[in-house]
Amino acid sequence: MPATRKKPRQPEAKTREAILLAAIEEFAERGFAGARTENIARQANVNKAMLHYYYHDKQTLYLAVLEYLYGSSPDAEVLVERLTNAPLNSVQMVRVFLIVILRKHADERSDPFRRILAWELAAGENNLEAVAQKYMVPRIIGMCEAIRRGISAGELKCSNPTLAVWSLISQVAFYFMHRKTYEGSSIYEELYENVSYDDMLNFLLGNFIASYATDKNISSDIPPEIARLADELAEKLVLPGLTGT
């Protein structure tokens, strides 16, 4: 009888990636409590022993998923630095910020991110605390600094920059998370179907200018190169790169 050939082992990075991507789908579908590691292992085409070799237990794997969904790649951080140092006024910086978060949340590939966030909030768990403080807080602080520079330059009047930034994030996240909530309702067409990406961007930016700009005619236009960098950053945040644990 001819000898049976053994399948070549997947490289470690590929195995880790397969497990993590399968875990994202399982946690998005069932939440942390309902997710089963045997389902994840089967979907990743590995056995449970191999899964636990890379990720000690379900909690470790879940935290790795949150790291992936909230994190960013080194390339993304280079783009953040370039955009932060671009010669823009404070309102133009807000436009860049909105482009990034709108692109990320509107992207269909962010659906697991939204579903896992919904499960997490519904369960009242505190698993988001570590990743929020590691990733979200620095991003909020960076945008707050841009607003404070605008205040110092006389472009803006804002008593609480942190609340202003959080309000922008919350409006975008809530809008996209609740799309299915209003499907079939009398307001769905006006709320979603008749609203383009540009409509949403201009609506949020217009409200920001009306609320905080000292000169309501301040320029919010950005050069095409800056817009391209913002789109590129959003793409890298949708697919931030595998962090592994």
Salt bridges, closest charged atoms under 4 A:
GLU12 OE2 - ARG16 NH2 3.39
GLU25 OE1 - ARG115 NH2 3.74
GLU26 OE2 - ARG30 NE 3.03
GLU29 OE1 - ARG115 NH1 3.44
GLU38 OE1 - LYS48 NZ 3.72
GLU67 OE2 - LYS134 NZ 3.25
ASP75 OD2 - LYS236 NZ 3.95
ASP107 OD2 - ARG109 NH2 2.73
ASP111 OD2 - ARG115 NE 2.96
GLU225 OE2 - ARG82 NH2 3.85
GLU225 OE2 - ARG228 NH2 2.79
ASP231 OD1 - ARG103 NE 2.97
GLU232 OE1 - ARG228 NH1 3.07
GLU235 OE1 - ARG109 NH2 2.72
